[in-house]
Amino acid sequence: MPQVSLYLDDDTHHEIAIRAKMSQSSMSKLITDILRAHFSKEWPAGFEHTFASIQDNSFTRQEASAWQLDTPRESL
């Protein structure tokens, strides 16, 4: 398994150590989990429930244009 060295300031190292202890995991596993979540291509849990959750009159649904108004495209 590849290894990476990180240079952290004392405050960041201390925070990671605390969070790893709270989650009962190693610092390495905690950092790996954070990086995987950061690079994830999935939507966050519950994202599908956020649609139309903002009560703001400036958010309006745009009506779809007729497809005949679309720019002609070259047939492949």
HUHUHU-V351053 format. One record per backbone hydrogen bond with DSSP energy under -1.0 kcal/mol. CO is the residue of the C=O (numbers start at 0). NH is the residue of the N-H. E is the energy in kcal/mol with one decimal. If there is no record, write none. Layout:
co & nh & e
CO & NH & E
CO & NH & E
This chain:
co & nh & e
8 & 12 & -2.4
9 & 13 & -2.5
10 & 14 & -2.3
11 & 15 & -2.5
12 & 16 & -2.4
13 & 17 & -2.3
14 & 18 & -2.5
15 & 19 & -2.6
16 & 20 & -2.1
17 & 21 & -2.5
18 & 22 & -2.0
19 & 24 & -2.6
25 & 29 & -2.3
26 & 30 & -2.5
27 & 31 & -2.3
28 & 32 & -2.7
29 & 33 & -2.3
30 & 34 & -2.5
31 & 35 & -2.6
32 & 36 & -2.3
33 & 37 & -2.1
34 & 38 & -2.1
43 & 46 & -2.0
45 & 48 & -1.5
46 & 49 & -2.1
49 & 52 & -2.1
53 & 55 & -1.2
55 & 58 & -1.7
65 & 68 & -1.9
66 & 69 & -1.4
